[in-house]
Amino acid sequence: MVNSTIVSSLEPITLVGAGDVTPIDVSDAQRVGPRLIAADGGANVLCAMGLLPEATLGDLDSLTAATRAKLASDTVHLITEQESTDFAKCLRMISAPLILGLGFTGTRIDHMLACFSALASSPSKPCILFAPEQLITLCPPRLNIDLPEGMPVSLYPLAPVTGKSTGLDWPIDQLTLSPLGRIGTSNRAGGGQVALEVSAPHLLLILPRAALHELSQALQDAPAQWPAPGE
């Protein structure tokens, strides 16, 4: 697989896919990541809103001729390999402190599962996926986040993982979370700071959309990130 960096940014970026994306989604994401990057057909979505991405990455099988005509040729990057999804390609080829992904979690459950797999396959790339009512991210080794009392906090393991927590109604200490065993969905914040420490890049953290500011800041402030595969 090609892993060279195509887009490099010192600030968070918004990555738009070809799924359902509303102007409110884009506006919310750009408050955190003002730069717009498109994953293949995500450029069609942005152009329909009157917006142009700084770069478009992917195998370009969904990019329409009308959209391509609006894009500067040096901003369109064809990635021909077919071993991974466009979202996975973008994660590998974008370097930024945080990626906010829109249009990747929709009615296609298989696409959404592929995105979760991509998060775990590129654990060194902090990313928040937007769903209509929730945010999904791969939990870093340690995370401290301020959440209001009673806010839903779901933890979903993609593979066996252990951890510690403070600030949750039901702590995860001394538990092994696994998709085939105990999972951690439908937990709640106790009010104040929630602290998580996990053993491996296998745990999804799912929060309401209202926590976007807190989550984006907490991910950027995390004391450590997972290493890239092979490091």
PyRosetta script that sets phi, psi and omega in degrees:
from pyrosetta import init, pose_from_sequence

init()
pose = pose_from_sequence("MVNSTIVSSLEPITLVGAGDVTPIDVSDAQRVGPRLIAADGGANVLCAMGLLPEATLGDLDSLTAATRAKLASDTVHLITEQESTDFAKCLRMISAPLILGLGFTGTRIDHMLACFSALASSPSKPCILFAPEQLITLCPPRLNIDLPEGMPVSLYPLAPVTGKSTGLDWPIDQLTLSPLGRIGTSNRAGGGQVALEVSAPHLLLILPRAALHELSQALQDAPAQWPAPGE")
pose.set_psi(1, 145.9)
pose.set_omega(1, 176.4)
pose.set_phi(2, -78.1)
pose.set_psi(2, 132.5)
pose.set_omega(2, -177.7)
pose.set_phi(3, -128.2)
pose.set_psi(3, 9.4)
pose.set_omega(3, -177.5)
pose.set_phi(4, -70.0)
pose.set_psi(4, 146.1)
pose.set_omega(4, -178.7)
pose.set_phi(5, -75.0)
pose.set_psi(5, 129.1)
pose.set_omega(5, 176.1)
pose.set_phi(6, -105.9)
pose.set_psi(6, -40.1)
pose.set_omega(6, 179.5)
pose.set_phi(7, -117.4)
pose.set_psi(7, 125.1)
pose.set_omega(7, 177.9)
pose.set_phi(8, -124.3)
pose.set_psi(8, 131.4)
pose.set_omega(8, -176.9)
pose.set_phi(9, -143.7)
pose.set_psi(9, 143.4)
pose.set_omega(9, 175.4)
pose.set_phi(10, -89.8)
pose.set_psi(10, -6.0)
pose.set_omega(10, 178.6)
pose.set_phi(11, -124.3)
pose.set_psi(11, 160.8)
pose.set_omega(11, 178.6)
pose.set_phi(12, -58.3)
pose.set_psi(12, 152.0)
pose.set_omega(12, 177.9)
pose.set_phi(13, -126.6)
pose.set_psi(13, 157.2)
pose.set_omega(13, 175.0)
pose.set_phi(14, -104.2)
pose.set_psi(14, 122.9)
pose.set_omega(14, -179.7)
pose.set_phi(15, -108.4)
pose.set_psi(15, 123.3)
pose.set_omega(15, -173.9)
pose.set_phi(16, -112.1)
pose.set_psi(16, 125.9)
pose.set_omega(16, 176.0)
pose.set_phi(17, -98.3)
pose.set_psi(17, -175.2)
pose.set_omega(17, -172.2)
pose.set_phi(18, -89.2)
pose.set_psi(18, 3.7)
pose.set_omega(18, 179.7)
pose.set_phi(19, -79.9)
pose.set_psi(19, -166.3)
pose.set_omega(19, -178.8)
pose.set_phi(20, -68.9)
pose.set_psi(20, 121.7)
pose.set_omega(20, 178.9)
pose.set_phi(21, -137.8)
pose.set_psi(21, 131.7)
pose.set_omega(21, 178.1)
pose.set_phi(22, -104.3)
pose.set_psi(22, 159.0)
pose.set_omega(22, 174.3)
pose.set_phi(23, -56.6)
pose.set_psi(23, -32.8)
pose.set_omega(23, 178.0)
pose.set_phi(24, -65.8)
pose.set_psi(24, -40.0)
pose.set_omega(24, 176.2)
pose.set_phi(25, -56.7)
pose.set_psi(25, -48.4)
pose.set_omega(25, -177.9)
pose.set_phi(26, -63.8)
pose.set_psi(26, -44.2)
pose.set_omega(26, -180.0)
pose.set_phi(27, -61.6)
pose.set_psi(27, -45.0)
pose.set_omega(27, 179.4)
pose.set_phi(28, -61.2)
pose.set_psi(28, -45.4)
pose.set_omega(28, -177.6)
pose.set_phi(29, -67.0)
pose.set_psi(29, -39.3)
pose.set_omega(29, -177.1)
pose.set_phi(30, -69.6)
pose.set_psi(30, -17.3)
pose.set_omega(30, 173.5)
pose.set_phi(31, -64.7)
pose.set_psi(31, -26.3)
pose.set_omega(31, 178.0)
pose.set_phi(32, -99.7)
pose.set_psi(32, -47.5)
pose.set_omega(32, -178.2)
pose.set_phi(33, -122.8)
pose.set_psi(33, 91.1)
pose.set_omega(33, -173.2)
pose.set_phi(34, -68.5)
pose.set_psi(34, -24.6)
pose.set_omega(34, -177.5)
pose.set_phi(35, -79.7)
pose.set_psi(35, 135.2)
pose.set_omega(35, -177.2)
pose.set_phi(36, -105.2)
pose.set_psi(36, 125.1)
pose.set_omega(36, 174.3)
pose.set_phi(37, -123.5)
pose.set_psi(37, 143.1)
pose.set_omega(37, -179.6)
pose.set_phi(38, -111.1)
pose.set_psi(38, 140.8)
pose.set_omega(38, 169.4)
pose.set_phi(39, -98.8)
pose.set_psi(39, 103.6)
pose.set_omega(39, 177.0)
pose.set_phi(40, 49.9)
pose.set_psi(40, -115.1)
pose.set_omega(40, -175.5)
pose.set_phi(41, -63.6)
pose.set_psi(41, -7.8)
pose.set_omega(41, 172.9)
pose.set_phi(42, -60.2)
pose.set_psi(42, -25.2)
pose.set_omega(42, 176.1)
pose.set_phi(43, -65.0)
pose.set_psi(43, -35.4)
pose.set_omega(43, 175.8)
pose.set_phi(44, -61.1)
pose.set_psi(44, -42.5)
pose.set_omega(44, -179.5)
pose.set_phi(45, -61.6)
pose.set_psi(45, -47.2)
pose.set_omega(45, -178.5)
pose.set_phi(46, -66.2)
pose.set_psi(46, -43.5)
pose.set_omega(46, -179.4)
pose.set_phi(47, -62.6)
pose.set_psi(47, -34.7)
pose.set_omega(47, 177.5)
pose.set_phi(48, -64.7)
pose.set_psi(48, -22.7)
pose.set_omega(48, 176.8)
pose.set_phi(49, -93.4)
pose.set_psi(49, 2.2)
pose.set_omega(49, -177.6)
pose.set_phi(50, 80.6)
pose.set_psi(50, 20.7)
pose.set_omega(50, -178.9)
pose.set_phi(51, -116.4)
pose.set_psi(51, 146.4)
pose.set_omega(51, 177.9)
pose.set_phi(52, -115.9)
pose.set_psi(52, 129.2)
pose.set_omega(52, 176.7)
pose.set_phi(53, -73.0)
pose.set_psi(53, 149.8)
pose.set_omega(53, 174.9)
pose.set_phi(54, -68.3)
pose.set_psi(54, -30.0)
pose.set_omega(54, 179.0)
pose.set_phi(55, -152.2)
pose.set_psi(55, 150.4)
pose.set_omega(55, 175.5)
pose.set_phi(56, -126.4)
pose.set_psi(56, 124.9)
pose.set_omega(56, -175.6)
pose.set_phi(57, -122.2)
pose.set_psi(57, 146.0)
pose.set_omega(57, 173.2)
pose.set_phi(58, 143.5)
pose.set_psi(58, -172.0)
pose.set_omega(58, 177.8)
pose.set_phi(59, -81.0)
pose.set_psi(59, -6.9)
pose.set_omega(59, 170.9)
pose.set_phi(60, 65.4)
pose.set_psi(60, 20.9)
pose.set_omega(60, 178.7)
pose.set_phi(61, -75.7)
pose.set_psi(61, -13.3)
pose.set_omega(61, 179.1)
pose.set_phi(62, -106.5)
pose.set_psi(62, -4.7)
pose.set_omega(62, -177.8)
pose.set_phi(63, -77.3)
pose.set_psi(63, 121.1)
pose.set_omega(63, -178.3)
pose.set_phi(64, -77.6)
pose.set_psi(64, 157.8)
pose.set_omega(64, 178.3)
pose.set_phi(65, -62.9)
pose.set_psi(65, -37.0)
pose.set_omega(65, -179.6)
pose.set_phi(66, -64.4)
pose.set_psi(66, -41.0)
pose.set_omega(66, 178.1)
pose.set_phi(67, -68.7)
pose.set_psi(67, -44.9)
pose.set_omega(67, -177.9)
pose.set_phi(68, -59.5)
pose.set_psi(68, -34.0)
pose.set_omega(68, 180.0)
pose.set_phi(69, -65.9)
pose.set_psi(69, -22.0)
pose.set_omega(69, -179.9)
pose.set_phi(70, -87.0)
pose.set_psi(70, -12.2)
pose.set_omega(70, -173.7)
pose.set_phi(71, -100.3)
pose.set_psi(71, 138.0)
pose.set_omega(71, 174.0)
pose.set_phi(72, -63.2)
pose.set_psi(72, 137.6)
pose.set_omega(72, -173.8)
pose.set_phi(73, -59.7)
pose.set_psi(73, -32.6)
pose.set_omega(73, -177.6)
pose.set_phi(74, -78.7)
pose.set_psi(74, 0.0)
pose.set_omega(74, 176.1)
pose.set_phi(75, -101.5)
pose.set_psi(75, -3.1)
pose.set_omega(75, -177.5)
pose.set_phi(76, -105.6)
pose.set_psi(76, 121.2)
pose.set_omega(76, -172.6)
pose.set_phi(77, -121.0)
pose.set_psi(77, 108.4)
pose.set_omega(77, 178.9)
pose.set_phi(78, -80.9)
pose.set_psi(78, 125.3)
pose.set_omega(78, 177.0)
pose.set_phi(79, -118.8)
pose.set_psi(79, 107.1)
pose.set_omega(79, -167.4)
pose.set_phi(80, -81.9)
pose.set_psi(80, -19.4)
pose.set_omega(80, -175.3)
pose.set_phi(81, -62.3)
pose.set_psi(81, 143.0)
pose.set_omega(81, -176.0)
pose.set_phi(82, -115.2)
pose.set_psi(82, 19.8)
pose.set_omega(82, -179.2)
pose.set_phi(83, -87.5)
pose.set_psi(83, -10.1)
pose.set_omega(83, -177.4)
pose.set_phi(84, -142.5)
pose.set_psi(84, 162.9)
pose.set_omega(84, 179.1)
pose.set_phi(85, -75.5)
pose.set_psi(85, 165.6)
pose.set_omega(85, 177.4)
pose.set_phi(86, -62.5)
pose.set_psi(86, -35.8)
pose.set_omega(86, 177.7)
pose.set_phi(87, -62.8)
pose.set_psi(87, -44.9)
pose.set_omega(87, 178.8)
pose.set_phi(88, -63.0)
pose.set_psi(88, -40.6)
pose.set_omega(88, 176.5)
pose.set_phi(89, -58.4)
pose.set_psi(89, -45.8)
pose.set_omega(89, -177.6)
pose.set_phi(90, -64.2)
pose.set_psi(90, -41.3)
pose.set_omega(90, 177.9)
pose.set_phi(91, -58.2)
pose.set_psi(91, -41.9)
pose.set_omega(91, -178.1)
pose.set_phi(92, -69.6)
pose.set_psi(92, -31.1)
pose.set_omega(92, -169.0)
pose.set_phi(93, -106.3)
pose.set_psi(93, 5.7)
pose.set_omega(93, 174.8)
pose.set_phi(94, -111.7)
pose.set_psi(94, 131.2)
pose.set_omega(94, 173.9)
pose.set_phi(95, -113.8)
pose.set_psi(95, 112.8)
pose.set_omega(95, -178.5)
pose.set_phi(96, -158.2)
pose.set_psi(96, 155.7)
pose.set_omega(96, 179.3)
pose.set_phi(97, -65.9)
pose.set_psi(97, -22.5)
pose.set_omega(97, 179.8)
pose.set_phi(98, -162.2)
pose.set_psi(98, 138.8)
pose.set_omega(98, 175.3)
pose.set_phi(99, -115.8)
pose.set_psi(99, 131.6)
pose.set_omega(99, 176.3)
pose.set_phi(100, -108.9)
pose.set_psi(100, 114.1)
pose.set_omega(100, -172.1)
pose.set_phi(101, -100.1)
pose.set_psi(101, 120.4)
pose.set_omega(101, 177.9)
pose.set_phi(102, -114.0)
pose.set_psi(102, 146.7)
pose.set_omega(102, 174.9)
pose.set_phi(103, 78.3)
pose.set_psi(103, 23.9)
pose.set_omega(103, 179.3)
pose.set_phi(104, -116.6)
pose.set_psi(104, -13.1)
pose.set_omega(104, 179.1)
pose.set_phi(105, -120.0)
pose.set_psi(105, 99.1)
pose.set_omega(105, -177.4)
pose.set_phi(106, -133.8)
pose.set_psi(106, -138.3)
pose.set_omega(106, -176.7)
pose.set_phi(107, -79.0)
pose.set_psi(107, -16.0)
pose.set_omega(107, 179.9)
pose.set_phi(108, -87.4)
pose.set_psi(108, 99.9)
pose.set_omega(108, -179.1)
pose.set_phi(109, -62.7)
pose.set_psi(109, -34.9)
pose.set_omega(109, 179.8)
pose.set_phi(110, -64.9)
pose.set_psi(110, -37.9)
pose.set_omega(110, 176.4)
pose.set_phi(111, -64.3)
pose.set_psi(111, -42.0)
pose.set_omega(111, -178.7)
pose.set_phi(112, -64.1)
pose.set_psi(112, -42.9)
pose.set_omega(112, 178.0)
pose.set_phi(113, -63.0)
pose.set_psi(113, -37.8)
pose.set_omega(113, 177.3)
pose.set_phi(114, -62.8)
pose.set_psi(114, -36.1)
pose.set_omega(114, 177.6)
pose.set_phi(115, -66.3)
pose.set_psi(115, -40.3)
pose.set_omega(115, 177.7)
pose.set_phi(116, -62.7)
pose.set_psi(116, -40.5)
pose.set_omega(116, 177.1)
pose.set_phi(117, -62.3)
pose.set_psi(117, -39.3)
pose.set_omega(117, 179.3)
pose.set_phi(118, -65.1)
pose.set_psi(118, -38.0)
pose.set_omega(118, 176.8)
pose.set_phi(119, -58.9)
pose.set_psi(119, -44.0)
pose.set_omega(119, -179.0)
pose.set_phi(120, -72.5)
pose.set_psi(120, -27.0)
pose.set_omega(120, -179.7)
pose.set_phi(121, -80.2)
pose.set_psi(121, -19.4)
pose.set_omega(121, 177.4)
pose.set_phi(122, -124.2)
pose.set_psi(122, 61.7)
pose.set_omega(122, -171.5)
pose.set_phi(123, -67.6)
pose.set_psi(123, -17.0)
pose.set_omega(123, -179.4)
pose.set_phi(124, -82.2)
pose.set_psi(124, -1.7)
pose.set_omega(124, -177.3)
pose.set_phi(125, -109.3)
pose.set_psi(125, 93.9)
pose.set_omega(125, 179.5)
pose.set_phi(126, -58.1)
pose.set_psi(126, 130.3)
pose.set_omega(126, -175.2)
pose.set_phi(127, -148.9)
pose.set_psi(127, 139.7)
pose.set_omega(127, 172.9)
pose.set_phi(128, -115.0)
pose.set_psi(128, 121.3)
pose.set_omega(128, 174.1)
pose.set_phi(129, -93.0)
pose.set_psi(129, 132.4)
pose.set_omega(129, 177.9)
pose.set_phi(130, -90.4)
pose.set_psi(130, 128.3)
pose.set_omega(130, 165.6)
pose.set_phi(131, -110.3)
pose.set_psi(131, 169.7)
pose.set_omega(131, -176.9)
pose.set_phi(132, -53.3)
pose.set_psi(132, -37.7)
pose.set_omega(132, -177.3)
pose.set_phi(133, -123.5)
pose.set_psi(133, -3.4)
pose.set_omega(133, -172.9)
pose.set_phi(134, -137.9)
pose.set_psi(134, 166.9)
pose.set_omega(134, 174.9)
pose.set_phi(135, -120.7)
pose.set_psi(135, 139.3)
pose.set_omega(135, -179.3)
pose.set_phi(136, -126.7)
pose.set_psi(136, 132.4)
pose.set_omega(136, 176.7)
pose.set_phi(137, -144.7)
pose.set_psi(137, 159.9)
pose.set_omega(137, 172.5)
pose.set_phi(138, -85.1)
pose.set_psi(138, 124.8)
pose.set_omega(138, -176.7)
pose.set_phi(139, -67.8)
pose.set_psi(139, 128.8)
pose.set_omega(139, 175.9)
pose.set_phi(140, -72.4)
pose.set_psi(140, 176.9)
pose.set_omega(140, -178.9)
pose.set_phi(141, -54.8)
pose.set_psi(141, -40.1)
pose.set_omega(141, 175.7)
pose.set_phi(142, -139.9)
pose.set_psi(142, 141.1)
pose.set_omega(142, -178.9)
pose.set_phi(143, -143.9)
pose.set_psi(143, 131.9)
pose.set_omega(143, 174.5)
pose.set_phi(144, -121.6)
pose.set_psi(144, 123.4)
pose.set_omega(144, -175.2)
pose.set_phi(145, -143.3)
pose.set_psi(145, 135.3)
pose.set_omega(145, 177.6)
pose.set_phi(146, -87.6)
pose.set_psi(146, 122.2)
pose.set_omega(146, -178.6)
pose.set_phi(147, -133.1)
pose.set_psi(147, 144.6)
pose.set_omega(147, 179.9)
pose.set_phi(148, -69.8)
pose.set_psi(148, 153.1)
pose.set_omega(148, 179.8)
pose.set_phi(149, -57.7)
pose.set_psi(149, 132.7)
pose.set_omega(149, 176.9)
pose.set_phi(150, 89.0)
pose.set_psi(150, -6.8)
pose.set_omega(150, 179.7)
pose.set_phi(151, -65.2)
pose.set_psi(151, 133.1)
pose.set_omega(151, 177.3)
pose.set_phi(152, -62.4)
pose.set_psi(152, 136.1)
pose.set_omega(152, 176.6)
pose.set_phi(153, -133.2)
pose.set_psi(153, 112.7)
pose.set_omega(153, 179.3)
pose.set_phi(154, -111.1)
pose.set_psi(154, 137.4)
pose.set_omega(154, 177.1)
pose.set_phi(155, -120.1)
pose.set_psi(155, 123.0)
pose.set_omega(155, -179.6)
pose.set_phi(156, -124.8)
pose.set_psi(156, 120.1)
pose.set_omega(156, -178.8)
pose.set_phi(157, -82.6)
pose.set_psi(157, 132.7)
pose.set_omega(157, 173.4)
pose.set_phi(158, -88.3)
pose.set_psi(158, -18.2)
pose.set_omega(158, 177.0)
pose.set_phi(159, -156.8)
pose.set_psi(159, 166.0)
pose.set_omega(159, -179.2)
pose.set_phi(160, -55.0)
pose.set_psi(160, 134.6)
pose.set_omega(160, -177.4)
pose.set_phi(161, -155.1)
pose.set_psi(161, 145.9)
pose.set_omega(161, 175.1)
pose.set_phi(162, -114.3)
pose.set_psi(162, 168.0)
pose.set_omega(162, -179.4)
pose.set_phi(163, -171.6)
pose.set_psi(163, 179.9)
pose.set_omega(163, 175.4)
pose.set_phi(164, -133.4)
pose.set_psi(164, 155.0)
pose.set_omega(164, 178.8)
pose.set_phi(165, -150.5)
pose.set_psi(165, 152.1)
pose.set_omega(165, 165.1)
pose.set_phi(166, -132.9)
pose.set_psi(166, 152.7)
pose.set_omega(166, 177.1)
pose.set_phi(167, 87.3)
pose.set_psi(167, 2.6)
pose.set_omega(167, 175.2)
pose.set_phi(168, -102.2)
pose.set_psi(168, 148.8)
pose.set_omega(168, 176.7)
pose.set_phi(169, -61.4)
pose.set_psi(169, -34.4)
pose.set_omega(169, 179.4)
pose.set_phi(170, -124.5)
pose.set_psi(170, 100.0)
pose.set_omega(170, -177.1)
pose.set_phi(171, -61.8)
pose.set_psi(171, 154.9)
pose.set_omega(171, 178.5)
pose.set_phi(172, -103.9)
pose.set_psi(172, 4.8)
pose.set_omega(172, 179.9)
pose.set_phi(173, -56.2)
pose.set_psi(173, 140.3)
pose.set_omega(173, 176.1)
pose.set_phi(174, 63.6)
pose.set_psi(174, 18.3)
pose.set_omega(174, 176.3)
pose.set_phi(175, -109.2)
pose.set_psi(175, 146.0)
pose.set_omega(175, 167.9)
pose.set_phi(176, -105.7)
pose.set_psi(176, 114.3)
pose.set_omega(176, 178.7)
pose.set_phi(177, -89.8)
pose.set_psi(177, 140.0)
pose.set_omega(177, -176.9)
pose.set_phi(178, -154.1)
pose.set_psi(178, 144.4)
pose.set_omega(178, 177.2)
pose.set_phi(179, -64.7)
pose.set_psi(179, -18.2)
pose.set_omega(179, 178.6)
pose.set_phi(180, -103.6)
pose.set_psi(180, 8.8)
pose.set_omega(180, -179.2)
pose.set_phi(181, -142.6)
pose.set_psi(181, -126.2)
pose.set_omega(181, -179.6)
pose.set_phi(182, -77.0)
pose.set_psi(182, 130.0)
pose.set_omega(182, 173.8)
pose.set_phi(183, -113.1)
pose.set_psi(183, 179.9)
pose.set_omega(183, -173.5)
pose.set_phi(184, -127.9)
pose.set_psi(184, 33.1)
pose.set_omega(184, -179.2)
pose.set_phi(185, -78.3)
pose.set_psi(185, 160.3)
pose.set_omega(185, 174.5)
pose.set_phi(186, 60.5)
pose.set_psi(186, 36.2)
pose.set_omega(186, 168.7)
pose.set_phi(187, -82.8)
pose.set_psi(187, 178.9)
pose.set_omega(187, -179.9)
pose.set_phi(188, -143.5)
pose.set_psi(188, 148.9)
pose.set_omega(188, 173.6)
pose.set_phi(189, -76.4)
pose.set_psi(189, 138.8)
pose.set_omega(189, -179.9)
pose.set_phi(190, -84.1)
pose.set_psi(190, -8.4)
pose.set_omega(190, -176.8)
pose.set_phi(191, 105.3)
pose.set_psi(191, 124.6)
pose.set_omega(191, -175.8)
pose.set_phi(192, 98.9)
pose.set_psi(192, -147.0)
pose.set_omega(192, -175.4)
pose.set_phi(193, -86.6)
pose.set_psi(193, 133.5)
pose.set_omega(193, 170.5)
pose.set_phi(194, -102.8)
pose.set_psi(194, 127.3)
pose.set_omega(194, 178.6)
pose.set_phi(195, -117.9)
pose.set_psi(195, 129.8)
pose.set_omega(195, 179.0)
pose.set_phi(196, -123.7)
pose.set_psi(196, 140.3)
pose.set_omega(196, 173.6)
pose.set_phi(197, -135.6)
pose.set_psi(197, 122.9)
pose.set_omega(197, -175.1)
pose.set_phi(198, -126.5)
pose.set_psi(198, 156.3)
pose.set_omega(198, -170.3)
pose.set_phi(199, -87.3)
pose.set_psi(199, -19.1)
pose.set_omega(199, -174.2)
pose.set_phi(200, -156.2)
pose.set_psi(200, 159.6)
pose.set_omega(200, -179.2)
pose.set_phi(201, -79.7)
pose.set_psi(201, 61.2)
pose.set_omega(201, -174.9)
pose.set_phi(202, -125.8)
pose.set_psi(202, 5.1)
pose.set_omega(202, -169.9)
pose.set_phi(203, -116.9)
pose.set_psi(203, 121.0)
pose.set_omega(203, 174.3)
pose.set_phi(204, -85.9)
pose.set_psi(204, 138.0)
pose.set_omega(204, 174.0)
pose.set_phi(205, -109.7)
pose.set_psi(205, 126.6)
pose.set_omega(205, -176.1)
pose.set_phi(206, -123.0)
pose.set_psi(206, 122.9)
pose.set_omega(206, -176.8)
pose.set_phi(207, -131.5)
pose.set_psi(207, 160.6)
pose.set_omega(207, 174.2)
pose.set_phi(208, -64.8)
pose.set_psi(208, 155.9)
pose.set_omega(208, 179.5)
pose.set_phi(209, -58.9)
pose.set_psi(209, -26.6)
pose.set_omega(209, -179.2)
pose.set_phi(210, -62.2)
pose.set_psi(210, -16.7)
pose.set_omega(210, -177.9)
pose.set_phi(211, -93.3)
pose.set_psi(211, 15.2)
pose.set_omega(211, -174.9)
pose.set_phi(212, -58.0)
pose.set_psi(212, -48.9)
pose.set_omega(212, -177.6)
pose.set_phi(213, -60.9)
pose.set_psi(213, -47.2)
pose.set_omega(213, -177.5)
pose.set_phi(214, -64.7)
pose.set_psi(214, -42.0)
pose.set_omega(214, -178.0)
pose.set_phi(215, -69.3)
pose.set_psi(215, -43.6)
pose.set_omega(215, -179.4)
pose.set_phi(216, -63.1)
pose.set_psi(216, -38.9)
pose.set_omega(216, 178.7)
pose.set_phi(217, -69.9)
pose.set_psi(217, -40.9)
pose.set_omega(217, -178.9)
pose.set_phi(218, -64.1)
pose.set_psi(218, -39.1)
pose.set_omega(218, 179.1)
pose.set_phi(219, -66.0)
pose.set_psi(219, -39.3)
pose.set_omega(219, 179.3)
pose.set_phi(220, -72.5)
pose.set_psi(220, -26.2)
pose.set_omega(220, 179.9)
pose.set_phi(221, -91.9)
pose.set_psi(221, -1.4)
pose.set_omega(221, -177.5)
pose.set_phi(222, -55.9)
pose.set_psi(222, 133.7)
pose.set_omega(222, -175.4)
pose.set_phi(223, -65.5)
pose.set_psi(223, -18.1)
pose.set_omega(223, 179.0)
pose.set_phi(224, -155.4)
pose.set_psi(224, 154.1)
pose.set_omega(224, 173.9)
pose.set_phi(225, -117.6)
pose.set_psi(225, 161.4)
pose.set_omega(225, 175.2)
pose.set_phi(226, -68.1)
pose.set_psi(226, 145.1)
pose.set_omega(226, 175.1)
pose.set_phi(227, -70.8)
pose.set_psi(227, 157.3)
pose.set_omega(227, 173.7)
pose.set_phi(228, -67.0)
pose.set_psi(228, 150.2)
pose.set_omega(228, 177.9)
pose.set_phi(229, -53.9)
pose.set_psi(229, 133.0)
pose.set_omega(229, -179.8)
pose.set_phi(230, 92.7)
pose.set_psi(230, -10.6)
pose.set_omega(230, 179.4)
pose.set_phi(231, -88.9)
pose.dump_pdb("model.pdb")
